[in-house]
């Protein structure tokens, strides 16, 4: 009817509308294939495909439990597809953006303000659906992002073109010598002798007070770690003995 057609226009996704209709008309064992066919048109990565499949199937099962008609099921699917797309769009944190988009979409399906929004969900349905998505998808948002996004990597390759008749090192040195020759004595940086680091004799160091303090600190740290390891082993042995039942005479 006209009222239903007006509601469906607000969904703005013909493929999701078709998926919702097919799901409600299909046999239970055919629903998974329908969802996978829809997703294969959008994603080609196997891991992303599986994650998207699990997410949409959870929404479809929820809609079946709530006895949703295809308009409500389509609205539910559209409401989850938008934050899901935001989630996998970048490896960086955009939780608030996805949550705001989800809330705005659910509100638009719950308030009758045509042509901006059409009341598809009742207030109670919207609240229950939002709670379900919060407990499932948004509660594990960072996990979904970690699994389905990849950190970008940029490899930069630099090529040093050699001057005619000179090696790369010789050409650089010639350029530096030329620039230094153009500087006045006042502009040239003073040269400094490179001082080699002093080599410390460990045996001589341990004879000093600082060396003895350092040795004592190291021994205390090692002893603490040994005591911790010993306590852990004793606890494991005690737990193992507690599980052994005494034999009957």
C-alpha positions in Angstrom: 0.0 0.0 0.0 1.0 3.7 -0.2 1.8 3.9 3.5 4.2 0.9 3.3 5.8 2.3 0.1 6.5 5.6 1.9 8.1 3.7 4.7 10.3 1.7 2.4 11.5 4.9 0.6 13.2 6.0 3.8 15.3 2.9 3.8 17.2 4.0 0.7 18.8 0.6 0.0 17.0 -1.5 -2.5 19.4 -4.5 -2.0 18.7 -4.6 1.7 14.9 -4.3 1.1 15.2 -7.3 -1.3 17.3 -9.2 1.2 14.7 -8.7 3.9 11.9 -9.8 1.7 13.8 -12.9 0.5 14.8 -13.8 4.1 11.2 -13.7 5.3 10.0 -15.8 2.4 12.9 -18.3 2.4 13.2 -21.6 4.3 15.4 -21.5 7.4 18.2 -23.4 5.7 18.3 -21.0 2.8 18.7 -17.8 4.7 22.5 -18.1 5.1 23.0 -18.5 1.4 20.9 -15.4 0.7 22.9 -13.3 3.1 26.2 -14.6 1.7 25.1 -13.8 -1.9 24.3 -10.2 -0.8 27.7 -9.8 1.0 29.8 -11.2 -1.9 28.7 -8.3 -4.0 30.3 -5.9 -1.4 33.3 -7.7 0.1 36.0 -9.9 -1.3 38.2 -10.5 1.8 37.3 -13.8 3.4 37.8 -12.6 7.0 35.7 -9.5 6.4 33.1 -11.5 4.6 32.7 -13.9 7.5 32.5 -11.1 10.1 29.9 -9.3 8.1 27.9 -12.6 7.7 27.9 -13.2 11.4 26.8 -9.7 12.1 23.9 -9.7 9.7 22.8 -13.2 10.7 22.6 -12.0 14.4 20.3 -9.1 13.3 18.1 -11.4 11.2 17.7 -13.9 14.1 16.8 -11.0 16.3 14.2 -9.8 13.8 12.7 -13.3 13.6 12.4 -13.5 17.4 10.7 -10.1 17.4 8.4 -11.2 14.5 9.5 -8.3 12.3 7.9 -7.7 9.0 10.2 -6.9 6.0 10.0 -3.1 6.6 11.2 -3.5 10.2 13.8 -6.1 9.3 15.1 -3.9 6.5 15.3 -0.9 8.9 17.2 -3.1 11.4 19.7 -4.3 8.7 20.2 -0.7 7.4 20.8 0.5 11.0 23.6 -2.0 11.5 25.2 -1.7 8.1 25.9 2.0 8.5 28.0 1.7 11.8 29.6 -1.5 10.4 30.8 0.4 7.3 32.2 3.2 9.5 33.9 0.6 11.7 35.8 -1.1 8.9 36.6 2.1 7.0 39.8 2.8 9.1 42.0 1.2 11.6 41.8 4.3 13.8 39.3 4.8 16.6 36.0 6.1 15.4 33.7 4.5 17.9 31.8 7.7 18.7 31.2 8.4 15.0 29.7 4.9 14.5 27.6 5.1 17.6 26.2 8.6 16.7 25.3 7.4 13.1 23.5 4.3 14.5 21.5 6.4 17.0 20.5 8.9 14.4 19.4 6.1 12.0 17.3 4.4 14.7 15.7 7.7 15.7 14.8 8.4 12.0 13.0 5.0 11.9 11.2 5.8 15.1 9.9 9.3 14.5 7.2 10.3 12.0 8.5 13.4 10.3 8.2 12.8 6.6 10.1 13.2 4.4 13.1 13.2 6.8 11.9 10.2 8.8 9.2 7.6 9.0 7.9 5.8 12.0 8.8 2.1 11.4 9.8 1.2 14.9 7.7 1.9 18.0 9.4 3.5 20.9 9.7 0.2 22.8 11.0 -1.6 19.7 13.6 1.1 19.0 14.8 0.9 22.6 15.0 -2.9 22.6 16.8 -3.0 19.3 19.3 -0.3 20.4 20.0 -2.3 23.5 20.6 -5.5 21.5 23.0 -3.8 19.2 24.8 -2.2 22.1 25.3 -5.5 23.9 26.5 -7.3 20.8 28.1 -5.1 18.2 29.2 -2.0 20.1 30.4 -4.0 23.1 32.9 -5.7 20.9 33.5 -2.7 18.5 37.3 -2.6 19.0 37.6 -6.3 18.5 35.7 -6.1 15.2 38.0 -3.3 14.1 41.1 -5.1 15.1 40.2 -8.2 13.1 38.8 -6.5 10.0 41.1 -3.5 9.4 44.8 -3.4 8.6 47.3 -0.7 9.6 48.6 1.1 6.5 52.2 0.8 5.6 54.1 3.2 3.4 57.5 2.1 1.8 59.6 5.0 0.6 62.6 4.3 -1.7 65.2 7.0 -2.2 67.5 7.0 -5.2 70.8 9.0 -5.2 71.8 9.9 -8.7 75.6 9.9 -9.1 77.4 12.9 -10.6 79.3 12.4 -13.9 82.6 10.7 -13.3 82.1 10.6 -9.5 80.9 8.0 -7.1 77.9 8.8 -4.9 80.1 9.4 -1.9 82.6 11.5 -3.9 79.9 13.6 -5.4 78.5 14.4 -1.9 81.9 15.2 -0.6 82.6 17.5 -3.5 79.4 19.4 -3.0 80.1 19.8 0.7 83.7 21.1 -0.1 82.3 23.5 -2.6 79.7 24.9 -0.2 82.3 25.3 2.6 84.7 27.1 0.2 82.0 29.8 -0.3 81.6 30.4 3.4 83.6 33.1 5.2 85.7 32.0 8.2 83.1 33.5 10.5 80.3 31.4 8.9 82.1 28.2 9.0 81.3 26.0 12.0 84.2 25.2 14.3 85.5 21.7 14.2 85.6 19.6 17.4 87.7 16.6 18.2 85.7 13.5 18.7 86.2 12.2 22.2 86.0 8.4 22.5 83.9 7.1 25.4 85.9 6.1 28.5 86.2 2.3 28.9 85.2 1.3 32.4 87.0 -1.6 34.1 84.3 -3.7 35.8 86.6 -5.2 38.4 87.8 -1.7 39.5 84.3 -0.4 39.5 83.1 -3.2 41.9 85.9 -2.1 44.4 84.3 1.3 44.7 81.3 2.2 46.9 79.1 2.9 43.9 80.0 -0.5 42.4 79.2 -2.3 45.6 75.9 -0.6 45.9 75.1 -1.5 42.3 76.1 -5.1 42.9 73.9 -5.3 46.0 70.9 -3.8 44.1 71.3 -6.4 41.3 71.5 -9.3 43.8 68.4 -8.1 45.6 66.5 -7.9 42.3 67.6 -11.4 41.3 66.7 -12.8 44.8 63.2 -11.3 44.6 62.6 -12.9 41.2 63.9 -16.3 42.4 61.5 -16.1 45.5 58.6 -15.2 43.2 59.4 -18.1 40.9 59.7 -20.5 43.8 56.4 -19.4 45.3 54.7 -19.9 42.0 56.1 -23.5 41.7 55.0 -24.3 45.2 51.5 -23.1 44.5 51.3 -25.2 41.4 52.5 -28.2 43.2 50.0 -27.7 46.0 47.2 -27.3 43.6 48.2 -30.5 41.8 48.4 -32.5 45.1 45.0 -31.2 46.1 43.4 -32.8 43.0 44.9 -36.2 43.7 42.3 -38.4 45.5 43.6 -40.8 48.2 43.4 -44.5 47.2 40.9 -46.6 49.1 42.4 -49.4 51.3 
